[in-house]
Amino acid sequence: WANANETVSALEAVPALWEAIDVTHIHTNPSLPEDQSRLYTADVIVSLHGGHLGNLVFSSNALVVEGCPSRKYSGEQWYYWTEIALGHLFQPVRMVPDTEREGRFLADPKPIVSSIASLLDIATTDANSMETV
């Protein structure tokens, strides 16, 4: 998605999160086996909805925060079978079209950070507002 770097920065801005998880921004599907292994053994995966999420069959027990460009797409509808078969937990997050770049989407980093923190049972403080999320 167009502002993925903002999400990475928001995750890294919460010490309790970056102490609990290793944040790596992967812009394209990795081709090297060692990079693929790192992706497929991740505990948390944040991704825009798409066919590439089919590669989750190579992973198990991951928290998957899925950016959904419309309400009709949700983890429950499209990837329910992976929750049952592979133990994944899906958390859909709403994305909106980027008005400046056609075909790209934007996601508010705050719900993504909140979803991950909540599901990892980590109390966080929003760096911008200093409110507990």
DSSP file (Angstrom, degrees, kcal/mol; ACC not computed):
  #  RESIDUE AA STRUCTURE BP1 BP2  ACC     N-H-->O    O-->H-N    N-H-->O    O-->H-N    TCO  KAPPA ALPHA  PHI   PSI    X-CA   Y-CA   Z-CA
    1    1 A W    >         0   0    0      0, 0.0     3,-1.4     0, 0.0   105,-0.2   0.000 360.0 360.0 360.0 161.2    0.0    0.0    0.0
    2    2 A A  T 3   +     0   0    0    103,-2.6     3,-0.3     1,-0.3   104,-0.2   0.802 360.0  36.2 -63.4 -34.4    1.1    3.5   -0.7
    3    3 A N  T >> S+     0   0    0    102,-0.6     4,-1.2     1,-0.2     3,-0.8  -0.106  71.8 128.4-112.5  36.9    1.9    4.5    2.9
    4    4 A A  H <> S+     0   0    0     -3,-1.4     4,-2.1     1,-0.2     3,-0.3   0.852  70.3  61.5 -58.8 -35.4    3.4    1.3    4.2
    5    5 A N  H 3> S+     0   0    0     -3,-0.3     4,-2.5     1,-0.2    -1,-0.2   0.846  98.9  56.4 -61.8 -32.9    6.4    3.1    5.5
    6    6 A E  H <> S+     0   0    0     -3,-0.8     4,-2.3     2,-0.2    -1,-0.2   0.883 106.8  49.5 -64.8 -37.4    4.2    5.2    7.8
    7    7 A T  H  X S+     0   0    0     -4,-1.2     4,-2.4    -3,-0.3    -2,-0.2   0.916 110.0  50.1 -67.2 -42.8    2.9    1.9    9.3
    8    8 A V  H  X S+     0   0    0     -4,-2.1     4,-2.4     1,-0.2    -2,-0.2   0.932 112.4  47.8 -60.2 -45.6    6.5    0.6    9.9
    9    9 A S  H  X S+     0   0    0     -4,-2.5     4,-1.2     1,-0.2    -2,-0.2   0.896 110.5  51.7 -62.1 -40.4    7.4    3.9   11.5
   10   10 A A  H  < S+     0   0    0     -4,-2.3     4,-0.3     2,-0.2    -1,-0.2   0.893 111.3  47.4 -65.2 -38.9    4.3    3.8   13.7
   11   11 A L  H >< S+     0   0    0     -4,-2.4     3,-1.2     1,-0.2     7,-0.4   0.912 112.4  48.9 -66.4 -42.0    5.2    0.3   14.8
   12   12 A E  H 3< S+     0   0    0     -4,-2.4    -1,-0.2     1,-0.2    -2,-0.2   0.694 101.0  66.1 -71.5 -18.0    8.8    1.2   15.5
   13   13 A A  T 3< S+     0   0    0     -4,-1.2    -1,-0.2    -5,-0.2    -2,-0.2   0.553  87.9  74.7 -80.3  -7.3    7.6    4.2   17.6
   14   14 A V    X>  -     0   0    0     -3,-1.2     4,-2.2    -4,-0.3     3,-1.3  -0.871  67.9-163.1-108.6 100.0    6.1    2.0   20.2
   15   15 A P  H 3> S+     0   0    0      0, 0.0     4,-1.8     0, 0.0     5,-0.2   0.847  88.0  57.6 -52.6 -39.7    8.9    0.5   22.3
   16   16 A A  H 3> S+     0   0    0      1,-0.2     4,-0.7     2,-0.2   108,-0.1   0.839 110.8  45.1 -62.8 -30.6    6.7   -2.2   23.8
   17   17 A L  H X> S+     0   0    0     -3,-1.3     4,-2.8    -6,-0.2     3,-0.8   0.943 112.3  46.8 -76.9 -50.2    6.0   -3.4   20.2
   18   18 A W  H 3< S+     0   0    0     -4,-2.2    -2,-0.2    -7,-0.4    -1,-0.2   0.714 111.0  54.4 -71.3 -14.6    9.4   -3.3   18.7
   19   19 A E  H 3< S+     0   0    0     -4,-1.8    -1,-0.3    -5,-0.3    -2,-0.2   0.765 115.3  40.4 -78.8 -26.0   10.7   -5.1   21.8
   20   20 A A  H << S+     0   0    0     -3,-0.8     2,-0.3    -4,-0.7    -2,-0.2   0.781 123.0  30.1 -91.6 -30.8    8.1   -7.9   21.2
   21   21 A I  S  < S-     0   0    0     -4,-2.8     2,-0.6    -5,-0.0    -1,-0.2  -0.939  71.9-125.2-132.6 153.0    8.3   -8.2   17.5
   22   22 A D        -     0   0    0     -2,-0.3     2,-0.6    -3,-0.1    -3,-0.1  -0.874  29.4-148.5 -94.8 117.2   10.9   -7.7   14.7
   23   23 A V        +     0   0    0     -2,-0.6     2,-0.4    -5,-0.1    -5,-0.0  -0.785  23.2 169.8 -93.9 121.7    9.5   -5.2   12.2
   24   24 A T        -     0   0    0     -2,-0.6     2,-0.7     2,-0.0    -2,-0.0  -0.996  25.3-144.5-132.0 127.0   10.7   -5.8    8.6
   25   25 A H        -     0   0    0     -2,-0.4     2,-0.6   -20,-0.0    -2,-0.0  -0.825  16.3-173.1 -93.4 115.8    9.2   -4.0    5.6
   26   26 A I        -     0   0    0     -2,-0.7     3,-0.0     1,-0.1    -2,-0.0  -0.942   6.4-173.5-110.5 114.6    9.1   -6.4    2.6
   27   27 A H  S    S+     0   0    0     -2,-0.6     2,-0.3     1,-0.1    -1,-0.1   0.828  70.2  21.3 -80.0 -32.5    8.0   -4.5   -0.5
   28   28 A T  S    S-     0   0    0      0, 0.0    -1,-0.1     0, 0.0     3,-0.1  -0.902  99.6 -80.3-131.2 160.8    7.8   -7.5   -2.9
   29   29 A N        -     0   0    0     -2,-0.3     7,-0.1     1,-0.1    -2,-0.1  -0.419  58.2-113.2 -59.3 128.9    7.4  -11.2   -2.4
   30   30 A P        -     0   0    0      0, 0.0    -1,-0.1     0, 0.0    -4,-0.0  -0.358  26.8-168.8 -70.0 144.7   10.9  -12.5   -1.5
   31   31 A S        +     0   0    0     -3,-0.1    -2,-0.0    -2,-0.1     3,-0.0   0.688  62.4  86.6-103.6 -24.7   12.6  -14.8   -4.0
   32   32 A L  S  > S-     0   0    0      1,-0.1     4,-2.4     2,-0.0     3,-0.5  -0.594  78.9-130.9 -78.6 136.7   15.5  -16.0   -1.9
   33   33 A P  H  > S+     0   0    0      0, 0.0     4,-2.5     0, 0.0     5,-0.2   0.853 106.6  53.2 -55.8 -38.0   14.7  -19.1    0.3
   34   34 A E  H  > S+     0   0    0      2,-0.2     4,-1.7     1,-0.2     5,-0.1   0.871 111.1  46.5 -68.2 -34.5   16.2  -17.5    3.5
   35   35 A D  H  > S+     0   0    0     -3,-0.5     4,-2.0     2,-0.2    -1,-0.2   0.883 112.2  50.8 -71.7 -38.5   14.0  -14.4    3.0
   36   36 A Q  H  X S+     0   0    0     -4,-2.4     4,-2.9     1,-0.2    -2,-0.2   0.911 108.4  52.9 -62.6 -42.0   10.9  -16.6    2.3
   37   37 A S  H  X S+     0   0    0     -4,-2.5     4,-1.2     1,-0.2    -1,-0.2   0.902 107.6  50.9 -61.0 -41.8   11.7  -18.6    5.5
   38   38 A R  H  < S+     0   0    0     -4,-1.7    -1,-0.2     1,-0.2     3,-0.2   0.906 113.2  45.9 -63.1 -41.2   11.8  -15.4    7.5
   39   39 A L  H >< S+     0   0    0     -4,-2.0     3,-1.3     1,-0.2    -2,-0.2   0.933 113.3  48.0 -65.9 -46.5    8.4  -14.2    6.1
   40   40 A Y  H 3< S+     0   0    0     -4,-2.9    20,-0.5     1,-0.3    -1,-0.2   0.605 111.8  49.7 -77.2 -10.3    6.7  -17.6    6.6
   41   41 A T  T 3< S+     0   0    0     -4,-1.2    -1,-0.3    -3,-0.2    -2,-0.2   0.322  84.3 124.5-104.1   7.0    7.9  -18.0   10.1
   42   42 A A    <   -     0   0    0     -3,-1.3    18,-0.2    -4,-0.2     3,-0.1  -0.330  54.9-149.8 -66.2 146.3    6.7  -14.5   11.2
   43   43 A D  S    S+     0   0    0      1,-0.2    20,-3.3    19,-0.1     2,-0.4   0.757  86.8  34.5 -83.4 -28.5    4.4  -14.2   14.1
   44   44 A V  E     -a   63   0A   0     18,-0.2     2,-0.4    20,-0.1    -1,-0.2  -0.996  65.8-177.1-132.0 130.2    2.7  -11.0   12.7
   45   45 A I  E     -a   64   0A   0     18,-3.0    20,-2.9    -2,-0.4     2,-0.5  -0.996   5.5-167.9-128.1 126.7    2.1  -10.3    9.0
   46   46 A V  E     +a   65   0A   0     -2,-0.4     2,-0.3    18,-0.2    20,-0.2  -0.968  26.1 151.7-114.0 123.7    0.6   -7.0    7.8
   47   47 A S  E     -a   66   0A   0     18,-2.5    20,-3.4    -2,-0.5     2,-0.2  -0.996  47.6-107.3-151.9 151.7   -0.4   -7.0    4.1
   48   48 A L  E     -a   67   0A   0     -2,-0.3    20,-0.2    18,-0.2     5,-0.1  -0.548  57.3 -90.9 -70.4 145.5   -2.8   -5.5    1.6
   49   49 A H  S    S+     0   0    0     18,-3.0     2,-0.3    -2,-0.2    -1,-0.1  -0.303  74.4 115.9 -56.5 139.2   -5.5   -8.0    0.5
   50   50 A G  S >  S-     0   0    0      1,-0.1     3,-1.9    -3,-0.1     4,-0.2  -0.927  77.3 -79.0 169.8 170.7   -4.5  -10.0   -2.5
   51   51 A G  G >  S+     0   0    0      1,-0.3     3,-2.3    -2,-0.3     4,-0.2   0.746 112.8  74.6 -59.9 -26.8   -3.6  -13.3   -4.1
   52   52 A H  G >  S+     0   0    0      1,-0.3     3,-1.9     2,-0.2    -1,-0.3   0.742  80.2  73.1 -60.9 -21.5   -0.1  -13.3   -2.6
   53   53 A L  G X  S+     0   0    0     -3,-1.9     3,-1.9     1,-0.3    -1,-0.3   0.653  75.7  80.4 -68.8 -11.7   -1.7  -14.1    0.8
   54   54 A G  G X  S+     0   0    0     -3,-2.3     3,-1.6     1,-0.3    -1,-0.3   0.761  76.4  73.3 -60.8 -23.3   -2.2  -17.6   -0.6
   55   55 A N  G X  S+     0   0    0     -3,-1.9     3,-2.1     1,-0.3    -1,-0.3   0.582  70.5  88.6 -67.1  -8.1    1.5  -18.1    0.3
   56   56 A L  G X   +     0   0    0     -3,-1.9     3,-2.0     1,-0.3    -1,-0.3   0.641  64.9  81.9 -65.4 -11.6    0.3  -18.2    3.9
   57   57 A V  G <  S+     0   0    0     -3,-1.6    -1,-0.3     1,-0.3    -2,-0.1   0.711  86.6  59.0 -63.7 -16.6   -0.2  -21.9    3.4
   58   58 A F  G <  S+     0   0    0     -3,-2.1    -1,-0.3    -4,-0.1     2,-0.2   0.403 106.2  55.4 -90.6   2.4    3.6  -22.1    4.1
   59   59 A S    <   -     0   0    0     -3,-2.0     2,-0.3    -4,-0.1   -18,-0.1  -0.765  66.2-157.0-126.2 172.5    3.2  -20.5    7.5
   60   60 A S        +     0   0    0    -20,-0.5    27,-0.2    -2,-0.2    23,-0.1  -0.996  62.4  12.3-151.4 153.2    1.2  -21.3   10.7
   61   61 A N  S    S+     0   0    0     25,-2.5     2,-0.3    -2,-0.3    27,-0.2   0.835  80.8 149.4  53.9  42.5   -0.2  -19.6   13.8
   62   62 A A        -     0   0    0     24,-0.1    27,-2.5    -6,-0.1     2,-0.7  -0.779  51.6-125.4-104.9 149.5    0.4  -16.0   12.5
   63   63 A L  E     -ab  44  89A   0    -20,-3.3   -18,-3.0    -2,-0.3     2,-0.6  -0.852  31.7-163.0 -85.3 120.6   -1.5  -12.9   13.3
   64   64 A V  E     -ab  45  90A   0     25,-3.0    27,-2.7    -2,-0.7     2,-0.8  -0.928  11.0-165.1-114.4 112.0   -2.4  -11.5    9.9
   65   65 A V  E     -ab  46  91A   0    -20,-2.9   -18,-2.5    -2,-0.6     2,-0.6  -0.864  18.0-163.4 -95.4 111.2   -3.5   -7.9    9.7
   66   66 A E  E     -ab  47  92A   0     25,-1.5    27,-2.7    -2,-0.8     2,-0.6  -0.860  15.1-138.8-107.4 119.8   -5.1   -7.7    6.2
   67   67 A G  E     -ab  48  93A   0    -20,-3.4   -18,-3.0    -2,-0.6    27,-0.2  -0.650  22.4-161.9 -75.6 118.8   -5.7   -4.3    4.6
   68   68 A C  E     - b   0  94A   0     25,-3.2    27,-2.5    -2,-0.6   -20,-0.0  -0.907  15.3-157.2-110.2 119.2   -9.1   -4.6    2.9
   69   69 A P  S    S+     0   0    0      0, 0.0     2,-0.3     0, 0.0    -1,-0.1   0.591  79.9  18.5 -73.8  -8.3  -10.0   -2.0    0.2
   70   70 A S  S >  S-     0   0    0      3,-0.2     3,-1.4    26,-0.1    26,-0.0  -0.984  81.2-109.2-153.1 162.1  -13.7   -2.5    0.7
   71   71 A R  T 3  S+     0   0    0     -2,-0.3    -1,-0.1     1,-0.3    23,-0.0   0.773 110.8  67.0 -63.7 -26.4  -16.1   -3.9    3.4
   72   72 A K  T 3  S+     0   0    0      1,-0.0     2,-0.6     5,-0.0    -1,-0.3   0.739  90.6  72.6 -70.8 -19.5  -17.0   -6.9    1.3
   73   73 A Y    <   +     0   0    0     -3,-1.4     2,-0.3     4,-0.1    -3,-0.2  -0.848  63.9 150.5 -95.3 121.7  -13.4   -8.2    1.6
   74   74 A S     >  -     0   0    0     -2,-0.6     4,-2.4     1,-0.1     5,-0.4  -0.991  57.0-114.8-146.5 155.1  -12.6   -9.5    5.1
   75   75 A G  H  > S+     0   0    0     -2,-0.3     4,-1.9     1,-0.2    -1,-0.1   0.856 116.2  56.9 -54.7 -36.8  -10.4  -12.1    6.6
   76   76 A E  H  4 S+     0   0    0      1,-0.2     4,-0.5     2,-0.2    -1,-0.2   0.905 111.9  40.4 -64.0 -41.1  -13.4  -14.0    7.7
   77   77 A Q  H  4 S+     0   0    0     -3,-0.4    -2,-0.2     2,-0.1    -1,-0.2   0.932 127.7  26.3 -74.8 -46.4  -14.8  -14.3    4.2
   78   78 A W  H  < S+     0   0    0     -4,-2.4    -3,-0.2     1,-0.1    -2,-0.2   0.798 131.5  27.8 -93.8 -30.7  -11.7  -15.0    2.1
   79   79 A Y  S >X S+     0   0    0     -4,-1.9     4,-1.1    -5,-0.4     3,-1.0   0.129  75.4 118.3-122.9  21.6   -9.2  -16.7    4.5
   80   80 A Y  H >> S+     0   0    0     -4,-0.5     4,-1.6     1,-0.3     3,-0.6   0.875  74.6  60.0 -56.3 -38.9  -11.4  -18.4    7.0
   81   81 A W  H 3> S+     0   0    0      1,-0.2     4,-3.0     2,-0.2     5,-0.3   0.828  99.8  55.4 -62.0 -31.7  -10.0  -21.8    6.0
   82   82 A T  H <>>S+     0   0    0     -3,-1.0     4,-2.0     2,-0.2     6,-1.4   0.816 103.2  55.9 -72.5 -27.6   -6.5  -20.7    6.9
   83   83 A E  H <X5S+     0   0    0     -4,-1.1     4,-0.8    -3,-0.6    -1,-0.2   0.919 115.7  37.6 -65.6 -41.4   -7.7  -19.9   10.4
   84   84 A I  H  <5S+     0   0    0     -4,-1.6    -2,-0.2     2,-0.1    -3,-0.1   0.950 126.2  34.9 -73.7 -50.4   -9.0  -23.4   10.8
   85   85 A A  H  <5S+     0   0    0     -4,-3.0    -3,-0.2     1,-0.2    -2,-0.2   0.857 133.1  22.6 -76.6 -36.5   -6.3  -25.3    9.0
   86   86 A L  H  <5S-     0   0    0     -4,-2.0   -25,-2.5    -5,-0.3    -3,-0.2   0.482  98.8-116.2-115.8  -5.2   -3.2  -23.3    9.9
   87   87 A G     << +     0   0    0     -4,-0.8    -4,-0.2    -5,-0.5    -3,-0.1   0.631  57.5 155.4  81.2  13.0   -4.1  -21.5   13.1
   88   88 A H        -     0   0    0     -6,-1.4     2,-0.5   -27,-0.2    -1,-0.2  -0.382  34.8-146.1 -71.2 152.6   -3.9  -18.0   11.6
   89   89 A L  E     -b   63   0A   0    -27,-2.5   -25,-3.0    -2,-0.1     2,-0.4  -0.982  15.6-154.1-119.5 117.7   -5.8  -15.1   13.2
   90   90 A F  E     -b   64   0A   0     -2,-0.5   -25,-0.2   -27,-0.2   -14,-0.1  -0.753  14.1-176.5 -98.0 138.1   -7.0  -12.5   10.7
   91   91 A Q  E     -b   65   0A   0    -27,-2.7   -25,-1.5    -2,-0.4     2,-0.2  -0.920  17.9-148.0-129.1 103.9   -7.7   -8.9   11.6
   92   92 A P  E     -b   66   0A   0      0, 0.0     2,-0.4     0, 0.0   -25,-0.2  -0.502  11.8-166.7 -73.7 142.2   -9.1   -6.9    8.7
   93   93 A V  E     -b   67   0A   0    -27,-2.7   -25,-3.2    -2,-0.2     2,-0.2  -0.998  24.6-114.6-128.8 131.8   -8.2   -3.2    8.5
   94   94 A R  E     -b   68   0A   0     -2,-0.4    14,-0.5   -27,-0.2     2,-0.3  -0.419  30.9-169.0 -69.0 133.2  -10.0   -0.8    6.2
   95   95 A M        -     0   0    0    -27,-2.5    12,-0.2    -2,-0.2    -1,-0.0  -0.902   5.5-152.8-118.7 153.0   -8.0    0.8    3.4
   96   96 A V  E     -C  106   0B   0     10,-2.4    10,-3.1    -2,-0.3   -26,-0.1  -0.906  30.4 -92.2-123.2 152.3   -9.1    3.7    1.2
   97   97 A P  E     -C  105   0B   0      0, 0.0     2,-0.7     0, 0.0     8,-0.3  -0.340  37.9-119.2 -62.1 142.2   -8.0    4.6   -2.4
   98   98 A D        -     0   0    0      6,-2.6     6,-0.3     3,-0.4     3,-0.3  -0.755  19.4-157.4 -80.9 116.0   -5.0    6.9   -2.7
   99   99 A T  S    S+     0   0    0     -2,-0.7    -1,-0.1     1,-0.2     3,-0.1   0.676  90.3  48.6 -72.0 -16.7   -6.4   10.0   -4.5
  100  100 A E  S    S+     0   0    0      1,-0.2     2,-0.5    -3,-0.0    -1,-0.2   0.698 114.0  43.0 -95.3 -21.5   -2.9   11.0   -5.7
  101  101 A R  S >  S-     0   0    0     -3,-0.3     3,-1.7     3,-0.1    -3,-0.4  -0.924  84.0-133.8-131.3 107.5   -1.8    7.6   -7.0
  102  102 A E  T 3  S+     0   0    0     -2,-0.5     3,-0.1     1,-0.3    -3,-0.1  -0.288  89.0  17.0 -61.9 137.5   -4.3    5.5   -9.1
  103  103 A G  T 3  S+     0   0    0      1,-0.3     2,-0.3    -5,-0.1    -1,-0.3   0.462 103.5 108.0  81.4   1.5   -4.5    1.9   -8.1
  104  104 A R    <   -     0   0    0     -3,-1.7    -6,-2.6    -6,-0.3     2,-0.3  -0.754  54.4-147.8-109.9 158.6   -2.8    2.4   -4.7
  105  105 A F  E     -C   97   0B   0     -2,-0.3  -103,-2.6    -8,-0.3  -102,-0.6  -0.891   0.9-145.3-126.5 155.7   -4.4    2.3   -1.3
  106  106 A L  E     -C   96   0B   0    -10,-3.1   -10,-2.4    -2,-0.3     2,-0.4  -0.918   9.9-165.7-118.5 145.1   -3.8    4.1    2.0
  107  107 A A        -     0   0    0     -2,-0.4   -12,-0.1   -12,-0.2  -100,-0.1  -0.996  26.1-121.5-129.7 137.5   -4.2    2.7    5.5
  108  108 A D     >  -     0   0    0    -14,-0.5     4,-0.8    -2,-0.4   -14,-0.0  -0.668  21.6-147.7 -72.1 119.8   -4.3    4.6    8.8
  109  109 A P  H  > S+     0   0    0      0, 0.0     4,-2.7     0, 0.0     5,-0.2   0.786  85.7  73.6 -62.2 -27.2   -1.4    3.2   10.8
  110  110 A K  H  > S+     0   0    0      1,-0.2     4,-2.8     2,-0.2     5,-0.2   0.912  96.4  45.3 -59.4 -47.6   -3.2    3.7   14.2
  111  111 A P  H  > S+     0   0    0      0, 0.0     4,-2.5     0, 0.0    -1,-0.2   0.852 113.5  52.1 -64.8 -30.6   -5.7    0.8   13.8
  112  112 A I  H  X S+     0   0    0     -4,-0.8     4,-2.3     2,-0.2     5,-0.2   0.952 112.4  43.8 -67.6 -48.4   -2.9   -1.5   12.6
  113  113 A V  H  X S+     0   0    0     -4,-2.7     4,-2.7     1,-0.2     5,-0.2   0.919 115.5  49.6 -61.1 -43.8   -0.7   -0.7   15.6
  114  114 A S  H  X S+     0   0    0     -4,-2.8     4,-2.8    -5,-0.2     5,-0.2   0.901 110.0  50.7 -62.6 -42.0   -3.7   -1.0   17.9
  115  115 A S  H  X S+     0   0    0     -4,-2.5     4,-2.5     2,-0.2     5,-0.2   0.936 113.6  44.1 -61.8 -47.4   -4.7   -4.4   16.4
  116  116 A I  H  X S+     0   0    0     -4,-2.3     4,-1.8     2,-0.2    -2,-0.2   0.939 115.8  47.1 -64.6 -46.8   -1.3   -5.8   16.8
  117  117 A A  H  <>S+     0   0    0     -4,-2.7     5,-3.2    -5,-0.2     4,-0.3   0.916 113.7  48.4 -61.1 -43.8   -0.8   -4.5   20.3
  118  118 A S  H ><5S+     0   0    0     -4,-2.8     3,-1.0     1,-0.2    -1,-0.2   0.930 113.1  46.0 -63.2 -46.5   -4.2   -5.7   21.4
  119  119 A L  H 3<5S+     0   0    0     -4,-2.5    -1,-0.2     1,-0.3    -2,-0.2   0.757 115.3  46.7 -72.1 -23.1   -3.8   -9.2   20.1
  120  120 A L  T 3<5S-     0   0    0     -4,-1.8    -1,-0.3    -5,-0.2    -2,-0.2   0.415 112.9-122.9 -92.3   0.8   -0.3   -9.4   21.6
  121  121 A D  T < 5 +     0   0    0     -3,-1.0     2,-0.5    -4,-0.3    -3,-0.2   0.919  60.5 147.5  58.0  47.9   -1.7   -8.0   24.8
  122  122 A I      < -     0   0    0     -5,-3.2     2,-0.4    -6,-0.1    -1,-0.2  -0.962  46.1-135.8-115.4 126.1    0.7   -5.1   24.9
  123  123 A A        -     0   0    0     -2,-0.5     2,-0.3  -107,-0.0  -107,-0.1  -0.678  32.5-173.7 -77.8 129.0   -0.3   -1.8   26.4
  124  124 A T        -     0   0    0     -2,-0.4     9,-1.7  -108,-0.1     2,-0.5  -0.829  22.5-141.1-123.2 162.0    0.8    1.0   24.1
  125  125 A T  B     -D  132   0C   0     -2,-0.3     2,-0.4     7,-0.2     7,-0.2  -0.993  26.2-122.7-121.6 126.0    0.9    4.8   24.1
  126  126 A D     >  -     0   0    0      5,-2.8     4,-2.7    -2,-0.5     5,-0.3  -0.533  17.0-147.6 -67.1 121.2    0.2    6.7   20.9
  127  127 A A  T  4 S+     0   0    0     -2,-0.4    -1,-0.2     1,-0.2  -117,-0.0   0.802  93.1  49.1 -63.6 -29.5    3.3    8.8   20.3
  128  128 A N  T  4 S+     0   0    0      1,-0.1    -1,-0.2     3,-0.1    -2,-0.0   0.915 127.9  18.2 -78.7 -42.8    1.2   11.6   18.7
  129  129 A S  T  4 S-     0   0    0      2,-0.2    -2,-0.2     0, 0.0    -1,-0.1   0.565  89.8-132.5-107.8  -9.4   -1.5   12.0   21.3
  130  130 A M     <  +     0   0    0     -4,-2.7     2,-0.3     1,-0.2    -3,-0.1   0.772  60.8 138.1  60.2  27.3    0.1   10.3   24.3
  131  131 A E        -     0   0    0     -5,-0.3    -5,-2.8     1,-0.0     2,-0.4  -0.755  63.0-106.9 -97.8 149.3   -3.2    8.5   24.8
  132  132 A T  B      D  125   0C   0     -2,-0.3    -7,-0.2    -7,-0.2    -9,-0.0  -0.623 360.0 360.0 -74.4 130.6   -3.3    4.8   25.8
  133  133 A V              0   0    0     -9,-1.7    -1,-0.1    -2,-0.4    -8,-0.1   0.395 360.0 360.0 -99.5 360.0   -4.4    2.8   22.8
